[in-house]
Amino acid sequence: MSDFDPKETRQGSKGTPILLILIVALALCAVVFIGLGIYGWLSPDPESALDMSSPAPAIEASGEPDGPVEPGEPATAQ
């Protein structure tokens, strides 16, 4: 068998270490996560964007219909 030089046969001796790449990728993910959190915190409330120009329909004090309402049958107003 032929003898090999240990420095030539060692894996990972040249190039960027994979640990550095993983740390940089994790840092970029953290920056994006923090940025999205700030964007969500500063964005307006979706409920406040509803159209409030028309008044809401009146609801009776009980809030329940007088009797059972069948599907497809319009509820009768009193």
C-alpha distances in whole Angstrom, upper triangle without the diagonal:
4,7,10,13,15,18,17,15,18,20,24,24,26,29,32,32,32,35,37,37,38,41,42,43,44,47,48,48,51,53,53,54,57,58,59,61,63,64,65,67,68,69,73,73,73,77,78,78,80,83,86,89,90,91,90,92,94,93,95,95,94,91,91,93,96,95,92,91,89,86,87,91,92,93,97,98,101
4,7,10,12,15,14,13,16,19,22,22,24,27,30,29,31,33,35,35,37,39,41,41,43,45,46,47,49,51,52,53,55,56,57,59,61,62,63,65,67,68,71,72,72,76,77,77,79,82,85,88,89,90,89,91,93,92,95,95,94,91,91,93,96,95,92,91,89,86,87,91,92,93,97,98,101
4,7,9,12,11,10,14,17,20,19,21,25,28,27,29,31,33,33,35,37,38,39,41,43,44,45,47,49,50,51,53,54,56,57,59,60,62,63,65,66,70,71,71,74,76,75,77,81,83,86,88,89,88,90,92,91,94,94,92,90,90,92,95,94,91,90,89,86,87,90,91,92,96,97,100
4,6,9,7,7,10,13,16,15,17,21,24,24,25,27,29,30,31,33,35,36,37,39,40,42,44,45,46,48,50,51,52,54,56,57,58,60,61,62,66,67,67,71,72,72,74,77,80,83,84,86,84,87,89,88,91,91,89,87,87,89,92,91,89,87,86,83,84,88,88,89,93,94,97
4,6,5,6,9,12,15,13,15,19,22,22,24,26,27,28,30,32,33,34,36,37,39,40,42,43,45,46,48,49,51,52,54,55,57,58,60,61,65,66,66,70,71,71,73,76,79,82,83,85,84,86,88,87,90,90,89,86,87,89,92,91,89,87,86,83,84,88,88,89,93,93,96
4,6,5,6,10,12,11,14,17,20,19,21,23,24,26,27,29,30,31,33,35,36,37,39,41,42,43,45,47,48,49,51,52,54,55,57,58,62,63,64,67,68,68,71,74,76,79,81,82,81,83,85,84,87,87,86,83,84,86,89,88,86,85,84,81,82,85,86,87,90,91,94
4,6,5,9,10,8,11,14,17,16,19,21,22,23,25,26,28,29,31,32,34,35,37,38,40,41,43,44,46,47,49,50,52,53,55,56,60,61,62,65,66,66,68,72,74,77,79,80,79,81,84,83,86,86,85,82,83,85,88,88,85,84,83,80,81,84,85,85,89,89,92
4,6,8,10,8,10,14,17,17,19,21,23,23,25,27,28,29,31,33,34,36,37,39,40,42,43,44,46,48,49,50,52,54,55,56,60,61,62,65,66,66,68,71,74,77,79,80,79,81,84,83,86,86,85,82,83,84,88,87,85,83,82,79,80,83,84,85,88,89,92
4,6,9,9,11,15,17,17,18,21,22,23,24,27,28,29,31,33,34,35,37,38,39,41,43,44,45,47,49,50,51,53,55,55,59,60,61,64,65,65,67,70,73,76,78,79,78,80,82,81,84,84,83,80,81,82,86,85,82,81,80,77,78,81,82,83,86,87,90
4,7,6,10,13,15,14,15,17,19,20,21,23,25,26,27,29,31,32,34,35,37,38,40,41,42,44,46,47,48,50,52,53,56,57,58,61,63,62,65,68,71,73,75,76,75,77,79,79,81,81,80,77,78,80,83,83,80,79,78,75,76,79,80,81,84,85,88
4,6,8,10,12,11,12,15,16,17,18,21,22,23,24,26,27,29,31,32,33,34,37,38,39,41,43,44,45,47,48,49,53,54,54,58,59,59,61,64,67,70,71,73,71,74,76,75,78,78,77,74,74,76,80,79,77,75,74,71,72,76,76,77,80,81,84
4,6,7,9,7,9,11,13,14,15,17,18,19,21,23,24,25,27,29,30,31,33,35,36,38,39,40,42,44,45,46,50,51,52,55,56,56,58,62,64,67,69,70,69,71,73,73,75,76,75,72,73,74,78,77,75,74,73,70,71,74,74,75,79,79,82
4,7,9,9,11,13,14,15,17,19,20,21,23,25,26,28,29,30,32,34,35,36,38,40,41,42,44,46,47,48,52,53,54,57,58,58,61,64,66,69,71,72,71,74,76,75,78,78,77,75,75,77,81,81,78,77,76,73,74,77,77,78,82,82,85
4,7,8,11,13,13,14,17,18,19,20,23,24,24,26,28,29,30,32,34,35,36,38,40,41,43,44,45,46,50,52,52,56,57,56,59,62,65,67,69,71,70,72,75,74,77,78,77,74,75,77,80,80,78,76,75,72,73,76,76,77,81,81,84
4,6,9,12,11,11,14,16,15,17,20,20,21,23,25,26,27,29,31,31,33,35,36,37,39,41,42,43,47,48,49,52,53,53,55,58,61,64,66,67,66,69,72,71,74,74,74,71,72,74,77,77,75,73,72,69,70,73,73,74,77,78,81
4,6,9,7,7,11,12,12,13,16,17,17,20,21,22,24,26,27,28,30,32,33,34,36,37,38,40,43,45,46,49,50,50,52,55,58,61,63,64,63,66,68,68,71,71,70,68,69,71,74,74,72,70,70,67,67,70,70,71,74,75,78
4,5,6,7,9,10,11,13,15,16,17,19,21,22,23,25,26,28,29,31,32,34,35,37,38,40,43,45,45,49,50,50,52,56,58,61,63,64,63,66,68,67,70,70,69,67,68,70,73,73,71,69,69,66,67,70,70,70,74,74,77
4,5,5,6,9,10,11,12,14,15,17,18,20,21,23,24,26,27,29,30,32,33,35,36,37,41,42,43,46,47,47,50,53,55,58,60,61,60,63,65,64,67,67,66,63,64,66,70,70,67,66,65,62,63,66,67,67,71,71,74
4,5,5,6,9,10,11,12,14,15,17,18,20,21,23,24,26,27,29,30,32,33,35,36,40,41,42,45,46,46,49,52,54,57,59,60,59,62,64,63,66,65,65,62,63,65,69,69,66,65,65,62,63,66,66,66,70,70,73
4,5,5,6,9,10,11,12,14,15,17,19,20,21,23,24,26,27,29,30,32,33,35,38,40,41,44,45,45,48,51,53,56,58,59,58,61,63,63,66,65,65,62,63,66,69,69,67,66,65,62,64,66,66,67,70,70,73
4,6,5,6,9,10,11,12,14,15,17,18,20,21,23,24,26,27,29,30,32,33,37,38,39,42,43,43,45,49,51,54,56,57,56,59,61,61,64,64,63,60,61,63,67,67,65,63,63,60,61,64,64,64,67,68,70
4,5,5,6,9,10,11,12,14,15,16,18,20,21,23,24,26,27,29,30,31,35,36,37,40,41,41,44,47,50,53,54,55,54,57,59,58,61,61,60,57,59,61,64,64,62,61,60,57,58,61,61,62,65,65,68
4,5,5,6,9,10,11,12,14,15,17,18,20,21,23,24,26,27,29,30,34,35,36,39,41,40,43,47,49,52,54,55,54,56,58,58,61,60,60,57,58,61,64,64,62,61,61,58,59,62,62,62,65,65,68
4,5,5,6,9,10,11,12,14,15,16,18,20,21,23,24,26,27,28,32,34,35,38,39,39,42,45,47,50,52,53,53,55,58,57,60,60,60,57,58,61,64,64,62,61,61,58,59,61,61,61,65,64,67
4,5,5,6,9,10,11,12,14,15,17,18,20,21,23,24,26,27,30,32,33,36,37,37,39,43,45,48,50,51,50,53,55,55,58,58,57,54,55,58,61,61,59,58,57,54,55,58,58,58,62,62,64
4,5,5,6,9,10,10,12,14,15,16,18,20,21,23,24,26,29,30,31,34,36,36,38,42,44,47,49,50,49,51,53,53,56,55,55,52,53,56,59,59,57,56,56,53,54,57,57,57,60,60,63
4,5,5,6,9,10,11,12,14,15,17,18,20,21,23,24,28,29,31,34,35,35,38,41,43,46,48,49,48,51,53,53,56,56,55,53,54,56,60,60,59,57,57,55,56,58,58,58,61,60,63
4,5,5,6,9,10,10,12,14,15,16,18,20,21,22,26,28,29,32,33,33,36,39,41,44,46,47,46,49,52,51,54,54,54,51,53,55,59,59,57,56,56,53,53,56,56,56,59,59,61
4,5,5,6,9,10,11,12,14,15,16,18,20,21,25,26,27,30,31,31,34,37,39,42,44,45,44,47,49,49,52,52,51,48,50,52,56,56,54,52,52,49,50,53,53,53,56,56,59
4,5,5,6,8,10,10,12,14,15,16,18,20,23,25,26,29,30,30,33,36,38,42,44,44,43,46,48,48,51,50,50,48,49,52,55,56,54,53,53,50,51,54,53,53,56,56,58
4,5,5,6,9,10,11,12,14,15,17,18,22,24,25,28,29,29,32,35,37,40,42,44,43,46,48,48,51,51,51,48,50,52,56,56,55,53,54,51,52,54,53,53,56,56,58
4,5,5,6,9,10,10,12,14,15,16,20,21,22,26,27,26,29,33,35,38,40,41,40,43,46,45,48,49,48,46,47,49,53,54,52,50,50,48,48,51,50,50,53,53,55
4,5,5,6,9,10,11,12,14,15,19,20,21,24,25,25,28,32,34,37,39,40,39,41,43,43,46,46,46,43,45,47,51,51,49,48,48,46,46,49,48,48,51,51,53
4,5,5,6,9,10,10,12,14,18,19,21,24,25,25,28,31,33,36,38,39,38,41,43,43,46,46,46,43,45,48,51,52,51,49,50,47,48,50,49,49,52,51,54
4,5,5,6,9,10,11,12,16,18,19,23,23,23,26,29,31,34,37,38,37,40,43,43,46,46,46,43,45,47,51,52,50,49,49,47,47,50,48,48,51,50,53
4,5,5,6,8,10,10,14,15,16,20,21,20,23,27,29,32,34,35,34,37,40,39,43,43,43,40,42,44,48,48,47,45,46,43,44,46,45,45,48,47,50
4,5,5,6,9,10,13,14,16,19,20,20,23,27,28,31,34,34,33,36,38,38,41,41,41,38,40,43,47,47,46,45,45,43,44,46,45,44,47,46,49
4,5,5,6,8,12,14,16,19,19,20,23,26,28,31,33,34,33,37,39,39,42,42,42,39,42,44,48,49,48,46,47,45,45,47,46,46,48,47,49
4,5,5,6,10,12,14,17,17,17,20,23,25,28,30,32,31,35,37,37,40,41,41,38,40,43,46,47,46,44,45,42,43,45,43,43,46,45,47
4,6,5,8,9,11,14,15,15,18,21,23,26,28,29,29,32,34,34,37,37,38,35,37,39,43,44,43,41,42,39,40,42,40,40,43,42,44
4,6,8,9,12,14,15,16,19,22,23,26,29,29,29,32,34,34,37,37,37,35,37,40,43,44,44,42,43,41,42,43,42,41,44,43,45
4,6,9,12,14,14,14,18,21,22,25,28,29,28,32,34,34,37,37,38,36,38,41,44,46,45,43,45,42,43,44,42,42,44,43,45
4,7,9,12,11,11,15,18,19,22,25,26,26,29,31,32,35,36,36,34,36,38,42,43,42,40,41,39,39,41,39,39,41,40,42
4,6,9,8,8,11,14,16,19,21,22,22,26,28,29,32,32,33,31,33,35,39,40,40,38,39,37,37,38,36,36,38,37,39
4,5,5,7,10,13,14,18,20,20,20,23,25,25,29,29,30,27,30,32,35,37,36,35,36,34,34,36,34,33,35,34,36
4,5,5,7,11,13,16,18,19,18,21,23,24,27,28,29,26,28,30,34,35,34,32,33,31,31,32,30,30,33,31,34
4,5,6,9,10,14,15,16,15,18,20,20,24,24,25,22,25,27,30,32,31,30,31,29,29,30,28,27,30,28,31
4,5,8,9,12,14,15,15,18,20,21,25,25,27,24,27,29,32,34,34,32,34,32,32,33,30,30,31,30,32
4,7,9,11,14,15,15,19,21,23,26,28,29,26,28,30,33,35,34,32,34,31,31,32,30,30,31,30,32
4,6,9,11,12,12,15,18,19,23,25,26,23,25,26,30,32,31,29,30,28,28,29,26,26,28,26,29
4,6,7,10,11,14,17,19,23,25,26,23,26,26,30,32,31,29,30,28,28,28,25,25,27,25,27
4,6,7,8,12,15,17,21,22,24,21,24,25,29,31,31,29,31,29,28,29,25,25,26,24,26
4,7,9,13,15,18,22,24,26,23,26,27,30,32,32,30,32,30,29,29,26,25,26,24,26
4,7,9,12,15,19,21,23,20,23,23,26,28,29,27,28,27,26,26,22,22,22,20,22
4,6,9,12,15,17,20,17,20,21,23,26,27,25,27,26,25,25,21,20,20,18,19
4,6,9,12,15,17,14,17,17,20,23,23,22,24,23,23,22,19,17,18,16,17
4,6,10,13,15,12,14,14,17,19,20,19,21,21,20,19,16,14,14,12,14
4,7,9,12,10,12,13,15,18,20,19,22,22,22,20,17,14,14,11,12
4,7,8,6,9,10,12,15,17,16,20,20,20,19,16,13,13,10,11
4,6,5,8,9,10,14,16,16,20,21,22,19,17,13,13,10,10
4,6,8,11,12,15,18,18,22,23,24,23,20,17,16,14,13
4,5,8,9,12,15,16,20,21,23,21,19,15,15,14,13
4,7,9,12,13,14,17,18,20,18,16,13,14,13,13
4,7,8,10,11,14,16,18,16,14,11,12,12,13
4,6,7,8,11,13,15,13,11,8,9,9,10
4,7,9,12,15,17,14,13,9,9,9,9
4,6,10,13,15,12,12,9,10,11,12
4,6,10,12,10,11,9,11,13,15
4,7,9,7,8,6,9,12,14
4,6,5,8,9,12,15,17
4,5,8,10,13,16,19
4,6,9,12,16,19
4,6,9,13,16
4,6,9,13
4,6,10
4,7
4
